[in-house]
Structure formats: structure tokens, C-alpha cells
Amino acid sequence: MSQFWSAGVADLTPYVPGEQPQMQRLIKLNTNENPYGPSPRVVAAIREALGADADALKLYPDPDARRFKQAIATRFGLDVANVHVGNGSDEVLANVFQGLLKHDKPILYPDITYSFYPVYCGLYGVAFETVPLTDTFEIAVDDYLKPNGGIIFPNPNAPTGRVLASGEIERLLAGNPGSVVVIDEAYIDFGGETAAGLIAKYPNLLVVQTLSKSRSLAGLRLGFAIGHKDLIEALERVKNSFNSYPLDRLAQAAGVAAIEDEAYFDETRRAVIESREALTSRLTALGFEVLPSKANFVFVRHPAHDAAQLAAALRERSIIVRHFKHARIAQFLRVTVGTEAECVALSDALSALLGAT
Ligand SMILES: Cc1ncc(COP(=O)(O)O)c(C=O)c1O
């Protein structure tokens, strides 16, 4: 705290990202990255954008990221006016909270969800109310059919991995015609059904996706929102009042290549899904309760072993998973689905730890 800080800065509670340790030979299953790396076409596109002598970097990038927006629009059968892009979906979400969710009535989101949402509410002064998940950690649409200033949640939810069926999302949209409903689909490509097909029917629907997970580009920071052009216009106004060039030249070129390489995308997401199912079986056999997941992570607890202690013991074996201190989920661990070998190493380590106590 310093006399030089602007008013309100001392009251902010910043988001705490998952650890990015520099240790070598680590099995890193804590921040839901994709173990397979991006499409080879992405690397080629970056080389091409860089040019022979990196001279291209002296010029500003396209402020509207038109080629990237067009690739997204084409994939979803939409128009460029239906697409907003940002520096990771975190930035897209920041624009959403500022541009679409700040109203007199509180917005609604689940009690257990992506922990950046309360941070944005604090930053932008957005009123909010949390809605408890059911006892089985599911979103109950009926709980969201009440006056609100907007609704946001991830589908599949994080960190639970549980998915809400698209019929239920439609019921939510139809029941909230006066509110923006934001579906954060960071993990949708690992087995859920995107709500993008409902955009033409519901002008209050905004779908947010990222290239960090299913397209393995967490390091380049690429995210987007799709929805009715009036919603997108609000996001563009906020973006152009803050940073005209959130996506650099290399990221834009990579984004186009990643979206266009459907074959690689399908192959790698299938591999993650297969490993998730195998990991679920092995952890269940070890006595863990594993919530049904449609994401690239599983959320697990053991009836006889403390989650924080298990996380610490795994860390001693160079395996990092995520533990949240939130009371309701303090006995859970969130485990990213790694390569098959990493998943086997994790379940072997847990097997040894459980046997040893
Ligand atoms: C639910 C959810 N939304 C959004 C994000 C942000 O992803 P990115 O900023 O990498 O696009 C994450 C990251 O873990 C997430 O879990």
C-alpha cells in the first residue's frame, strides 16, 4: 500500500494463477494445459508471419484481427460482426464484465466456478450473487430463473468438469430474455456440445472460447467471443477504448492456422478424452470419487485421505496438481489430463501413497 495508489487499488483481490514452476522433469497437471502441443501448421504460420528477417515485426498488427475473426466466423457459420477476439479468453471475459454485465441488478454465477469472475466483479464494480451448485455439484437452471443483471458460468464448469446439457442451456436462455447469458466454453471441445448453434435464435447469448486448451496455445494468449452483433459491438467498444492491438502479428497468424487445422484438433482432443476415461477408471479403482468430467481435467476426492496432504505428497514426487482452499471443495483435487504416460505416473504415485498410509 502506498500513497501513490489510485483509490480502490488497495481493495482489489487479484486472481492467483496456477503455479508455473521452472523445475525440470516435472509432471505438470495443475493448470489444464494440453499435453500435445499445437498443430505443426501453427509453427509454420508463425515462421511465415515472422518473415526471413523478422522485419514484419516493425509494423503494428491488424487491430481488428480480421483473418483470425474470419476463420472463427467460418468455423461457426457466422459473420465477422459476430466475433470478438482478445489476448486469451481472460481478456475477452474482462471486456464482457465491463461491457455487458454491469447493471443495477446483480449478475448470477455458481458458488463453485472459475475464480476469475469475482475478481472482475471487484475490478469493474459489478454486483453479483452466487448460486450454490446442487449436492452433486451440478448447475440447476431453475435457480437462475429470477431477476438478475446477467448470468455467467463455464460449461463444462470449472473446476468440477460437470457439463450442462444444451437443452438446459436453451431453457436458461428462454427464461432470461432480458439478460445476457455468457457461456464460458473454455473446455467444451473435450466432450460437451457448444451452445454456438443457439446464437441465431437468442440475441442474449454470448459464447466465449479459448485456444489455450483444445488447441494447445496457452502460451500465445488467444480467446474469442461469439454472439449477436450488438453484444459484440459493446465488447469492441471496450477493447478499442483500452488497447487497439491486443493480439500481436504472430498470435493472429497462429490463431488462423490453429482454427483451420481441424484434423489435428480432432486427433489431439480425442487422445485427451481417451486418457481422461482411463484415468477416471484407475482413480475410481483406487477408491477416489471422480466427478463425471467433460473437460481436460478431473475433480476427485478420496473418502479417507486429506486432499491438501495428497497434493503435497505428490509434489514431493514431482507431480503438481491443483488444490483449492474454498471450504466446499477443500477435499478435492483438480487433476489435468496429461499424456497417457503422465496419467499412469500419477495413478501409480497415488496408488503407492494410499498403500503407504
Ligand atoms: C473456465 C475458464 N475460463 C477461461 C479461462 C482463461 O483461459 P485463457 O485466458 O487462457 O484463454 C480459463 C483458464 O484456465 C478457465 O478455466
The ligand as a Gaussian input file, in Angstrom:
#p B3LYP/6-31G(d) Opt

LIG

0 1
 C      -13.297000     -21.523000     -17.127000
 C      -12.143000     -20.785000     -17.695000
 N      -12.381000     -19.718000     -18.457000
 C      -11.381000     -19.013000     -19.004000
 C      -10.063000     -19.364000     -18.787000
 C       -8.988000     -18.493000     -19.365000
 O       -8.252000     -19.091000     -20.341000
 P       -7.310000     -18.230000     -21.302000
 O       -7.172000     -16.849000     -20.738000
 O       -6.036000     -18.978000     -21.319000
 O       -7.998000     -18.216000     -22.625000
 C       -9.763000     -20.473000     -18.000000
 C       -8.356000     -20.843000     -17.764000
 O       -7.991000     -21.750000     -17.113000
 C      -10.837000     -21.192000     -17.435000
 O      -10.607000     -22.244000     -16.642000

